[in-house]
Amino acid sequence: MSPLMRRAAAAAVLFVALVLGAASGWAQQSDAGTVREAQTEPAADPAVGPGVEATLAGAGEASDGGATGAAAVDYTAWDKVAKRAEQALEAGRASDQALQTLRDELVGWREVFTKARAENEVQIKTLETQIKTLGPEPADGESEPAAIAQTRALLNTQLEEAQAPVKAAELALARGNALIAQIDTTLRTRQTNALFALGPTPLNPAIWPKAVEDLFTTFRLAWSGVKSTFGSDAQRAEFWQNLPVALLFGVAALVLILRGRAWVMRAGRRLGQTRGGRAVAGGARGAGAWRFLLSLGQFALPLAGVYALVEALHHAGILGLRAQVIADGLPALGLSFFTARWLGSAVFAADGHHSWALLHHGPRARVEGRFHVATLGFLIGLNGLLTDIAAYETYSQTTRVVLGFPIILIAGISLFRIGQLLRADARMRSRDSEAGASFLVRTLGWIALALMLAGAAGPLAAAVGYTKLADSSVFPTVLTAGLVATLLGLHGFFVSLYGVLFKTSEANAREALLPVLASFVVALLMLPVLALIWGARVSDLTELWTRLGEGVQIGDTVIAPANLLTLAIVFAIGFGATRLVQGTLKSTVLPKTRLDIGGQNAITAGVG
């Protein structure tokens, strides 16, 4: 996980932002190895060839020249960039990072051409209107007055001159779109090939000693770097000077990590207590919403403690370069672990009656479920930390495979056991229900089966040598399950909040439409995160958004999302105004007339 993603996660306070940050951060780990390898490549690769190197070197020289206005676009510079892109694609030897840089350059040019395409729009429409006002051109064998013919010819000439730069921008835009699409296809093809590439098997004992030696060397050098910070009098003096602040952060870190979750859980239990049949927190109707918001502190406070610990280490000034890499990975590890532990405590609630608990039978099963969920969260964070260390130390492929296999194996076992627990619970519910298995229970059974398959297939693939395939199947499955659990929690919150706002019981709130619609909107917002989890690149999502923004052309009509949104807003306003008029007529105007009830209802219905 990159430092940028860790800083983004650090800025998150609410749960949704934290979960989405963790999900998107892990999703980009699949590309992290390739990107870091590209960063450590030599400046000039003899295998690439001079043409491609010129392509990559010139990837940043042109977009500044693309000024506003179609006539101001430097098409000579654009042609150079486009030819370089074509050469790089034909050679097929540029790295993924270089292609991504080139793609970003092409996207910049595309924005220039998109703006240039809208130039002279008013002038073109005015000229077209004037030409249309002159009427249709005379048919063959017919003539029109000389003044009209002269005016028509002049207007057509002006129209061609106004459309010329627009046509040039449209042609360049089409060329840029084609190049961007080819780069995307190349990157996706490479990603697929890497996914199914057969590497060394971690079951080969001959490669174990080297992997263990590399890992111990990293920690030994990290400790040596820490000891070297006390090598001079100036360093020791700086340490003692910064020690009070470091101790303050350290104490805060220990308190938040060790006691923060216990405080929140104690407050939650007090919230659920009743006195004289009344809930302490202002009514039982709103207790669920308050309990959900309060439960966010179960991972927010310990996570704040992790950040405080990192700050303590930084203020102490005792971190060497390698220890700095390890310390920078701790917040991501804490984010993953504490969030997973919070999800597990809710999905596998201890009392079995949590608003979004999945297991309602067997306290031992719920304890095991919470353990496996927390384990999966810790392993996801540990996998990211190991990726950062491997990139810094430039571990070989065999070392990465050996060190990563235990993580994949344990994650697969935990995932398989969670699937077994959910499947057993679904069968138990089906037997206990007189009407048979409900839709939710059947869906839970299928989800459990998918977890079991992923948990079994991942370690097997890694054992054979398909480490990339295993890594890209186990962890995305875990994060997808986490998103589903998050959606369940938010739906329970929406139900409780609906009960508070509309002063209704929880049973009625669960049957209401508004909480379902809110959950549906959240599910739609989670789709981009889900795509990132399963290997999509950010550029893929931005490209899709760009295509949607351009709209779909049907004949001469272009239908864009903005048009659909405008239609929906106009319809909502019209519908609301109609209902307002109907209500006014029914309650205020018509009762004062001599019309009978049937006539009043007929007029009211006719207005709608």
C-alpha positions as CSV (number, residue, x, y, z in Angstrom):
1,M,0.0,0.0,0.0
2,S,1.5,3.3,-1.0
3,P,2.3,6.1,1.4
4,L,-0.3,8.2,-0.3
5,M,-3.1,5.7,0.4
6,R,-1.9,5.5,4.1
7,R,-2.1,9.3,4.4
8,A,-5.6,9.2,2.9
9,A,-6.6,6.5,5.4
10,A,-5.2,8.6,8.2
11,A,-7.4,11.5,7.4
12,A,-10.6,9.4,7.5
13,V,-12.7,9.6,10.7
14,L,-16.0,8.0,9.8
15,F,-16.3,4.3,9.3
16,V,-17.3,4.3,5.6
17,A,-14.3,6.4,4.6
18,L,-12.0,4.1,6.6
19,V,-13.4,0.9,5.0
20,L,-13.4,2.3,1.5
21,G,-9.8,3.6,2.0
22,A,-8.7,0.1,3.2
23,A,-10.5,-1.6,0.3
24,S,-9.1,0.6,-2.4
25,G,-5.7,0.6,-0.8
26,W,-5.5,-3.2,-0.9
27,A,-7.0,-3.3,-4.5
28,Q,-4.0,-1.4,-5.7
29,Q,-1.5,-3.8,-4.1
30,S,-1.9,-6.1,-7.1
31,D,-0.2,-3.4,-9.2
32,A,2.2,-2.2,-6.5
33,G,4.8,-4.8,-7.3
34,T,4.9,-3.9,-11.0
35,V,5.0,-0.2,-10.3
36,R,7.8,-0.5,-7.7
37,E,9.8,-2.7,-10.1
38,A,9.3,-0.1,-12.7
39,Q,10.7,2.5,-10.3
40,T,13.8,0.5,-9.7
41,E,14.5,-0.1,-13.4
42,P,17.6,1.4,-15.1
43,A,17.0,4.8,-16.7
44,A,17.6,3.3,-20.2
45,D,16.7,-0.2,-21.1
46,P,18.7,-1.4,-24.1
47,A,15.9,-4.0,-24.9
48,V,13.4,-1.3,-25.4
49,G,15.0,0.5,-28.3
50,P,15.6,4.1,-29.0
51,G,12.2,4.7,-30.5
52,V,10.3,3.6,-27.5
53,E,12.7,5.5,-25.1
54,A,12.0,8.7,-27.1
55,T,8.3,7.9,-26.7
56,L,8.5,7.7,-22.9
57,A,10.9,10.6,-22.6
58,G,8.6,12.9,-24.5
59,A,5.4,11.9,-22.7
60,G,5.2,15.2,-20.7
61,E,6.1,17.9,-23.2
62,A,2.9,18.8,-25.0
63,S,-0.2,19.3,-22.9
64,D,1.0,22.7,-21.6
65,G,1.0,23.8,-25.3
66,G,-2.6,22.8,-25.7
67,A,-4.1,26.2,-24.9
68,T,-7.8,27.0,-25.0
69,G,-9.4,27.3,-28.3
70,A,-9.4,25.0,-31.3
71,A,-7.2,27.3,-33.3
72,A,-4.7,27.6,-30.5
73,V,-4.1,23.8,-30.2
74,D,-0.5,22.8,-31.2
75,Y,-1.3,19.9,-33.5
76,T,2.3,19.5,-34.4
77,A,3.1,18.7,-30.7
78,W,0.1,16.5,-30.5
79,D,1.2,14.5,-33.6
80,K,4.6,13.9,-32.0
81,V,2.9,12.6,-28.8
82,A,0.5,10.4,-30.8
83,K,3.3,8.9,-32.9
84,R,5.3,8.2,-29.8
85,A,2.4,6.4,-28.3
86,E,1.9,4.4,-31.5
87,Q,5.6,3.4,-31.5
88,A,5.4,2.3,-27.8
89,L,2.3,0.2,-28.5
90,E,3.8,-1.4,-31.6
91,A,7.1,-2.2,-29.8
92,G,5.3,-3.7,-26.8
93,R,8.3,-3.4,-24.5
94,A,7.4,-0.4,-22.4
95,S,6.8,-1.0,-18.7
96,D,3.3,-0.7,-17.2
97,Q,4.3,2.5,-15.4
98,A,5.6,4.1,-18.6
99,L,2.4,3.2,-20.4
100,Q,0.3,4.6,-17.6
101,T,2.3,7.9,-17.8
102,L,1.8,8.0,-21.5
103,R,-1.9,7.4,-21.0
104,D,-2.2,10.2,-18.6
105,E,-0.5,12.5,-21.2
106,L,-3.1,11.4,-23.8
107,V,-5.9,12.0,-21.4
108,G,-4.6,15.6,-20.9
109,W,-4.7,16.1,-24.7
110,R,-8.2,14.6,-24.9
111,E,-9.4,17.2,-22.5
112,V,-7.9,19.9,-24.7
113,F,-9.6,18.5,-27.8
114,T,-12.9,18.2,-26.0
115,K,-12.8,21.9,-25.1
116,A,-11.7,22.8,-28.6
117,R,-14.6,20.8,-30.1
118,A,-17.0,23.3,-28.5
119,E,-15.3,26.3,-30.0
120,N,-17.3,28.5,-32.5
121,E,-20.5,26.8,-31.4
122,V,-22.5,30.0,-31.3
123,Q,-21.1,31.1,-34.7
124,I,-21.8,27.8,-36.3
125,K,-25.4,27.7,-35.0
126,T,-25.9,31.3,-36.2
127,L,-24.6,30.5,-39.7
128,E,-26.7,27.3,-39.9
129,T,-29.8,29.3,-38.9
130,Q,-29.1,31.9,-41.6
131,I,-28.6,29.3,-44.2
132,K,-31.8,27.5,-43.2
133,T,-33.6,30.8,-43.4
134,L,-32.6,31.2,-47.1
135,G,-34.6,28.0,-47.8
136,P,-33.5,24.9,-49.5
137,E,-31.0,25.0,-52.3
138,P,-32.6,25.0,-55.8
139,A,-32.9,21.7,-57.4
140,D,-31.1,20.7,-60.6
141,G,-32.2,22.8,-63.5
142,E,-33.6,25.5,-61.2
143,S,-32.1,28.8,-60.2
144,E,-32.5,31.4,-57.5
145,P,-32.0,35.2,-57.4
146,A,-28.3,36.1,-57.7
147,A,-28.4,38.0,-54.4
148,I,-29.7,35.0,-52.6
149,A,-27.2,32.7,-54.3
150,Q,-24.3,35.0,-53.5
151,T,-25.4,35.3,-49.8
152,R,-25.8,31.5,-49.6
153,A,-22.3,30.9,-51.0
154,L,-20.8,33.5,-48.6
155,L,-22.6,31.9,-45.6
156,N,-21.4,28.4,-46.6
157,T,-17.9,29.6,-46.9
158,Q,-18.0,31.1,-43.5
159,L,-19.6,27.9,-42.1
160,E,-16.8,25.8,-43.5
161,E,-14.2,28.1,-42.0
162,A,-15.9,28.0,-38.6
163,Q,-16.2,24.2,-38.7
164,A,-12.6,23.6,-39.9
165,P,-10.9,23.8,-36.4
166,V,-13.8,21.9,-34.8
167,K,-13.4,19.0,-37.3
168,A,-9.6,19.0,-36.7
169,A,-10.3,18.7,-32.9
170,E,-12.8,15.9,-33.5
171,L,-10.3,14.0,-35.6
172,A,-7.6,14.4,-33.0
173,L,-10.0,13.4,-30.3
174,A,-10.9,10.2,-32.1
175,R,-7.2,9.4,-32.5
176,G,-6.6,10.0,-28.8
177,N,-9.5,7.8,-27.8
178,A,-8.2,5.0,-30.0
179,L,-4.7,5.2,-28.4
180,I,-6.1,5.3,-24.9
181,A,-8.2,2.3,-25.6
182,Q,-5.2,0.4,-27.0
183,I,-3.1,1.2,-23.9
184,D,-5.9,0.0,-21.7
185,T,-6.2,-3.2,-23.6
186,T,-2.4,-3.7,-23.4
187,L,-2.4,-3.1,-19.6
188,R,-5.4,-5.5,-19.1
189,T,-3.7,-8.2,-21.2
190,R,-0.5,-7.9,-19.1
191,Q,-2.5,-8.0,-15.9
192,T,-4.3,-11.2,-17.0
193,N,-1.1,-12.8,-18.2
194,A,0.6,-12.0,-14.8
195,L,-2.4,-13.5,-13.0
196,F,-2.0,-16.9,-14.7
197,A,1.8,-16.9,-14.7
198,L,3.3,-20.0,-13.1
199,G,6.0,-19.2,-10.6
200,P,8.1,-21.2,-8.1
201,T,6.2,-23.3,-5.6
202,P,6.6,-22.3,-2.0
203,L,6.6,-26.1,-1.1
204,N,10.1,-26.4,-2.4
205,P,12.3,-26.7,0.8
206,A,15.4,-25.6,-1.2
207,I,14.2,-22.0,-1.4
208,W,13.1,-21.6,2.3
209,P,16.5,-20.8,3.8
210,K,17.1,-17.9,1.5
211,A,13.7,-16.4,2.2
212,V,14.1,-16.7,5.9
213,E,17.6,-15.2,5.7
214,D,16.3,-12.2,3.7
215,L,13.6,-11.5,6.3
216,F,15.9,-11.8,9.2
217,T,18.5,-9.6,7.5
218,T,15.8,-6.9,7.1
219,F,14.9,-6.9,10.7
220,R,18.6,-7.1,11.8
221,L,19.5,-4.1,9.6
222,A,16.4,-2.3,10.9
223,W,17.5,-2.8,14.5
224,S,21.1,-1.7,13.5
225,G,19.6,1.5,12.0
226,V,17.8,2.2,15.3
227,K,21.0,1.7,17.3
228,S,22.9,3.9,14.9
229,T,20.7,6.9,15.8
230,F,22.5,7.0,19.2
231,G,25.9,7.1,17.6
232,S,26.8,10.7,18.2
233,D,26.4,13.2,21.1
234,A,24.2,15.4,18.9
235,Q,21.8,12.5,18.2
236,R,21.6,11.6,21.8
237,A,20.9,15.2,22.8
238,E,18.2,15.5,20.2
239,F,16.6,12.2,21.6
240,W,16.5,13.5,25.2
241,Q,15.1,16.8,24.0
242,N,12.2,15.1,22.1
243,L,11.6,12.4,24.7
244,P,8.8,14.2,26.6
245,V,6.7,14.7,23.5
246,A,7.4,11.1,22.4
247,L,6.4,9.8,25.9
248,L,3.2,11.8,25.7
249,F,2.3,10.2,22.4
250,G,3.4,6.8,23.6
251,V,1.2,6.9,26.7
252,A,-1.8,8.1,24.7
253,A,-1.1,5.3,22.2
254,L,-1.0,2.6,24.8
255,V,-4.2,3.8,26.5
256,L,-6.1,4.1,23.3
257,I,-4.9,0.7,21.9
258,L,-5.4,-1.2,25.2
259,R,-8.5,0.5,26.6
260,G,-10.2,2.4,23.8
261,R,-12.4,-0.5,22.6
262,A,-13.3,-1.6,26.1
263,W,-14.5,1.9,26.9
264,V,-16.7,2.0,23.8
265,M,-18.2,-1.5,24.5
266,R,-18.9,-0.5,28.1
267,A,-20.7,2.7,26.9
268,G,-22.7,0.5,24.4
269,R,-23.8,-1.8,27.1
270,R,-25.0,1.1,29.2
271,L,-26.9,2.4,26.2
272,G,-28.7,-0.8,25.9
273,Q,-29.7,-0.9,29.6
274,T,-33.2,0.2,30.7
275,R,-34.6,1.8,33.7
276,G,-38.2,1.4,34.5
277,G,-38.9,0.1,31.1
278,R,-37.4,3.2,29.4
279,A,-34.1,3.2,27.5
280,V,-31.4,5.4,29.0
281,A,-30.4,7.0,25.7
282,G,-33.6,8.9,25.0
283,G,-36.0,6.1,24.0
284,A,-35.6,2.6,22.7
285,R,-36.6,3.7,19.3
286,G,-33.3,5.5,18.7
287,A,-31.1,3.2,20.6
288,G,-30.0,1.2,17.5
289,A,-28.8,4.3,15.7
290,W,-27.0,5.6,18.7
291,R,-25.4,2.2,19.3
292,F,-24.2,2.0,15.7
293,L,-22.6,5.4,15.8
294,L,-21.0,4.7,19.2
295,S,-19.7,1.3,18.0
296,L,-17.5,3.2,15.4
297,G,-15.2,4.0,18.3
298,Q,-14.3,0.3,18.6
299,F,-11.9,0.8,15.8
300,A,-11.5,4.6,15.7
301,L,-10.0,4.9,19.1
302,P,-7.4,2.0,18.8
303,L,-6.6,3.2,15.3
304,A,-5.9,6.7,16.7
305,G,-3.6,4.9,19.2
306,V,-1.7,3.4,16.4
307,Y,-1.2,6.8,14.8
308,A,-0.1,8.1,18.1
309,L,2.4,5.3,18.4
310,V,3.9,6.1,15.0
311,E,4.1,9.8,16.0
312,A,5.9,8.8,19.2
313,L,8.5,6.9,17.2
314,H,8.9,9.8,14.8
315,H,9.4,12.4,17.6
316,A,11.9,10.1,19.3
317,G,14.0,10.1,16.2
318,I,15.1,6.6,16.6
319,L,14.0,5.1,13.3
320,G,16.4,4.2,10.6
321,L,15.4,3.8,6.9
322,R,14.2,0.3,7.2
323,A,12.5,0.9,10.6
324,Q,10.8,3.9,8.9
325,V,9.3,1.6,6.3
326,I,8.0,-0.8,8.9
327,A,6.6,2.1,11.1
328,D,4.8,3.7,8.1
329,G,3.0,0.4,7.5
330,L,1.6,0.1,11.0
331,P,-1.4,2.5,10.4
332,A,-2.6,0.4,7.5
333,L,-2.1,-2.8,9.5
334,G,-4.1,-1.2,12.4
335,L,-6.8,0.0,10.1
336,S,-7.3,-3.4,8.6
337,F,-7.2,-5.3,11.9
338,F,-9.4,-3.0,14.1
339,T,-12.0,-2.5,11.3
340,A,-12.2,-6.3,10.8
341,R,-12.5,-6.9,14.6
342,W,-15.3,-4.3,14.7
343,L,-17.1,-6.0,11.8
344,G,-16.7,-9.4,13.4
345,S,-18.1,-8.2,16.7
346,A,-21.2,-7.0,14.9
347,V,-21.7,-9.8,12.4
348,F,-21.0,-12.5,14.9
349,A,-22.5,-10.6,17.9
350,A,-22.0,-12.1,21.3
351,D,-25.7,-12.0,22.2
352,G,-26.8,-13.2,18.7
353,H,-29.5,-10.4,18.6
354,H,-27.5,-7.6,17.0
355,S,-29.4,-5.7,14.4
356,W,-27.2,-7.1,11.7
357,A,-25.8,-10.3,13.2
358,L,-25.7,-13.3,10.9
359,L,-25.3,-16.1,13.3
360,H,-28.2,-16.6,15.7
361,H,-27.2,-20.0,17.1
362,G,-24.3,-21.3,19.1
363,P,-22.2,-19.0,21.2
364,R,-19.0,-21.0,20.5
365,A,-19.6,-20.6,16.8
366,R,-20.0,-16.8,17.2
367,V,-16.7,-16.7,19.2
368,E,-14.9,-18.6,16.4
369,G,-16.4,-16.4,13.8
370,R,-15.2,-13.2,15.5
371,F,-11.7,-14.8,15.8
372,H,-11.5,-15.7,12.1
373,V,-12.7,-12.2,11.0
374,A,-10.1,-10.5,13.1
375,T,-7.5,-12.9,11.8
376,L,-8.4,-12.0,8.2
377,G,-8.1,-8.3,8.9
378,F,-4.7,-8.8,10.5
379,L,-3.5,-10.9,7.6
380,I,-4.6,-8.3,5.0
381,G,-2.7,-5.6,6.9
382,L,0.3,-7.9,7.3
383,N,0.3,-8.7,3.6
384,G,0.4,-5.0,2.8
385,L,3.3,-4.5,5.2
386,L,5.2,-7.4,3.7
387,T,4.6,-5.9,0.2
388,D,6.2,-2.6,1.3
389,I,9.2,-4.3,2.9
390,A,9.7,-6.5,-0.2
391,A,9.6,-3.5,-2.5
392,Y,12.1,-1.6,-0.3
393,E,14.5,-4.6,0.0
394,T,13.9,-5.7,-3.7
395,Y,13.3,-9.3,-2.6
396,S,13.5,-11.9,-5.3
397,Q,10.4,-13.6,-6.6
398,T,11.1,-16.8,-4.6
399,T,11.5,-14.9,-1.4
400,R,8.2,-13.1,-2.0
401,V,6.5,-16.4,-2.7
402,V,7.8,-18.2,0.4
403,L,7.0,-15.3,2.7
404,G,3.5,-14.8,1.3
405,F,2.4,-18.4,1.3
406,P,1.8,-18.7,5.1
407,I,-0.4,-15.6,4.9
408,I,-2.4,-17.0,2.1
409,L,-2.7,-20.4,3.7
410,I,-4.0,-19.0,7.1
411,A,-6.3,-16.6,5.3
412,G,-7.7,-19.4,3.3
413,I,-8.3,-21.5,6.4
414,S,-10.1,-18.7,8.2
415,L,-12.2,-17.9,5.1
416,F,-13.2,-21.6,4.8
417,R,-14.2,-21.8,8.4
418,I,-16.3,-18.7,8.2
419,G,-18.1,-20.2,5.2
420,Q,-18.7,-23.4,7.1
421,L,-20.2,-21.5,10.1
422,L,-22.5,-19.4,7.9
423,R,-23.6,-22.5,5.9
424,A,-24.3,-24.5,9.1
425,D,-26.3,-21.6,10.5
426,A,-28.3,-21.2,7.2
427,R,-29.2,-24.9,7.3
428,M,-30.3,-24.6,10.9
429,R,-32.5,-21.7,10.2
430,S,-34.1,-23.6,7.3
431,R,-34.9,-26.5,9.6
432,D,-36.3,-24.2,12.3
433,S,-38.6,-22.3,9.9
434,E,-42.0,-23.8,9.1
435,A,-42.1,-21.9,5.8
436,G,-38.7,-23.2,4.7
437,A,-35.6,-21.3,3.8
438,S,-36.3,-17.6,3.1
439,F,-34.5,-15.6,0.3
440,L,-32.1,-14.2,2.9
441,V,-31.2,-17.6,4.2
442,R,-30.7,-19.0,0.7
443,T,-28.5,-16.1,-0.2
444,L,-26.5,-16.6,3.0
445,G,-26.0,-20.2,2.0
446,W,-24.6,-19.2,-1.5
447,I,-22.3,-16.6,0.1
448,A,-21.0,-19.2,2.5
449,L,-20.4,-21.6,-0.4
450,A,-18.4,-18.9,-2.2
451,L,-16.3,-18.2,0.8
452,M,-15.5,-21.9,1.2
453,L,-14.5,-22.3,-2.4
454,A,-12.2,-19.2,-2.3
455,G,-10.7,-20.3,1.0
456,A,-9.9,-23.8,-0.5
457,A,-8.8,-22.7,-4.0
458,G,-6.5,-19.9,-3.0
459,P,-4.0,-21.9,-0.9
460,L,-4.0,-24.7,-3.5
461,A,-3.2,-22.3,-6.3
462,A,-0.4,-20.8,-4.3
463,A,1.0,-24.2,-3.4
464,V,1.2,-25.1,-7.1
465,G,2.9,-21.8,-8.0
466,Y,0.1,-19.5,-9.0
467,T,0.8,-17.0,-6.2
468,K,-0.6,-14.0,-8.1
469,L,-3.8,-15.9,-8.8
470,A,-4.2,-17.0,-5.1
471,D,-3.4,-13.5,-3.9
472,S,-6.0,-12.0,-6.2
473,S,-8.7,-14.4,-5.2
474,V,-8.4,-14.8,-1.4
475,F,-8.1,-11.2,-0.3
476,P,-10.6,-9.7,-2.8
477,T,-13.1,-12.3,-1.5
478,V,-12.4,-11.2,2.1
479,L,-12.8,-7.5,1.3
480,T,-16.0,-8.2,-0.7
481,A,-17.4,-10.0,2.3
482,G,-16.4,-7.0,4.4
483,L,-18.3,-4.6,2.1
484,V,-21.4,-6.8,2.3
485,A,-21.2,-6.8,6.1
486,T,-20.7,-3.0,6.0
487,L,-23.8,-2.7,3.9
488,L,-25.8,-4.8,6.3
489,G,-24.6,-2.5,9.2
490,L,-25.6,0.6,7.3
491,H,-29.0,-0.8,6.5
492,G,-29.6,-1.5,10.2
493,F,-28.6,2.0,10.9
494,F,-30.9,3.4,8.3
495,V,-33.8,1.4,9.7
496,S,-33.2,2.6,13.2
497,L,-32.8,6.2,12.0
498,Y,-36.0,5.9,10.0
499,G,-37.8,4.8,13.2
500,V,-36.4,7.9,15.1
501,L,-37.3,10.4,12.4
502,F,-40.8,9.1,11.7
503,K,-41.5,7.9,15.2
504,T,-42.4,4.4,14.4
505,S,-41.4,1.0,15.7
506,E,-38.4,-0.9,14.4
507,A,-40.7,-3.6,12.9
508,N,-42.6,-1.0,10.8
509,A,-39.3,0.7,9.9
510,R,-38.0,-2.6,8.5
511,E,-41.0,-2.7,6.2
512,A,-40.5,0.9,5.0
513,L,-39.2,1.7,1.5
514,L,-37.0,4.6,2.4
515,P,-34.3,2.6,4.3
516,V,-34.2,0.1,1.4
517,L,-33.7,3.0,-1.1
518,A,-30.9,4.4,1.1
519,S,-29.2,1.1,1.3
520,F,-29.6,0.7,-2.5
521,V,-27.9,4.0,-3.1
522,V,-25.0,3.0,-0.8
523,A,-24.7,-0.3,-2.7
524,L,-24.4,1.6,-5.9
525,L,-21.7,3.9,-4.4
526,M,-19.8,0.8,-3.4
527,L,-19.6,-0.6,-6.9
528,P,-16.5,1.4,-7.9
529,V,-14.8,0.2,-4.7
530,L,-15.8,-3.4,-5.5
531,A,-14.3,-3.0,-9.0
532,L,-11.0,-1.7,-7.5
533,I,-11.0,-4.7,-5.1
534,W,-11.2,-7.1,-8.0
535,G,-8.4,-5.6,-10.0
536,A,-9.8,-2.7,-11.9
537,R,-7.5,0.3,-12.2
538,V,-8.5,3.8,-11.3
539,S,-8.0,4.8,-14.9
540,D,-10.6,2.2,-15.9
541,L,-13.2,3.8,-13.7
542,T,-12.3,7.4,-14.9
543,E,-12.5,6.2,-18.5
544,L,-15.9,4.7,-17.9
545,W,-17.1,7.9,-16.2
546,T,-15.8,9.9,-19.2
547,R,-17.7,7.7,-21.6
548,L,-20.9,8.0,-19.6
549,G,-20.4,11.8,-19.4
550,E,-20.2,11.9,-23.2
551,G,-23.6,10.2,-23.4
552,V,-25.1,7.7,-25.8
553,Q,-25.9,8.8,-29.4
554,I,-29.2,7.6,-30.8
555,G,-29.5,9.0,-34.3
556,D,-28.8,12.7,-34.2
557,T,-29.6,12.8,-30.4
558,V,-27.1,12.4,-27.7
559,I,-28.5,11.2,-24.3
560,A,-26.2,12.1,-21.4
561,P,-26.5,11.4,-17.7
562,A,-27.0,15.1,-17.2
563,N,-30.1,14.9,-19.4
564,L,-31.5,12.0,-17.4
565,L,-30.9,13.8,-14.2
566,T,-32.6,16.9,-15.4
567,L,-35.6,14.8,-16.5
568,A,-35.7,13.2,-13.1
569,I,-35.6,16.6,-11.3
570,V,-38.3,18.0,-13.5
571,F,-40.5,15.0,-13.0
572,A,-40.0,15.2,-9.2
573,I,-40.9,18.9,-9.2
574,G,-43.9,18.3,-11.3
575,F,-45.0,15.3,-9.3
576,G,-44.6,17.2,-6.0
577,A,-46.5,20.3,-7.4
578,T,-49.3,18.0,-8.6
579,R,-49.6,16.4,-5.2
580,L,-49.6,19.8,-3.5
581,V,-52.4,21.1,-5.7
582,Q,-54.4,17.9,-5.2
583,G,-54.0,18.2,-1.4
584,T,-55.0,21.8,-1.5
585,L,-58.1,21.1,-3.5
586,K,-59.2,18.1,-1.4
587,S,-58.7,19.7,2.0
588,T,-59.3,23.4,1.5
589,V,-61.1,24.3,-1.8
590,L,-63.6,21.6,-2.7
591,P,-65.1,21.1,0.8
592,K,-66.4,24.6,0.6
593,T,-68.3,23.9,-2.6
594,R,-71.7,22.2,-3.0
595,L,-70.2,19.3,-4.9
596,D,-70.8,15.8,-3.5
597,I,-67.9,13.6,-2.4
598,G,-67.9,11.7,-5.7
599,G,-67.6,15.0,-7.7
600,Q,-64.8,16.2,-5.4
601,N,-62.9,13.0,-5.8
602,A,-63.3,13.1,-9.6
603,I,-62.0,16.7,-9.8
604,T,-59.1,15.8,-7.5
605,A,-58.2,12.7,-9.6
606,G,-58.5,14.8,-12.8
607,V,-56.0,17.3,-11.7
608,G,-53.4,14.5,-11.2
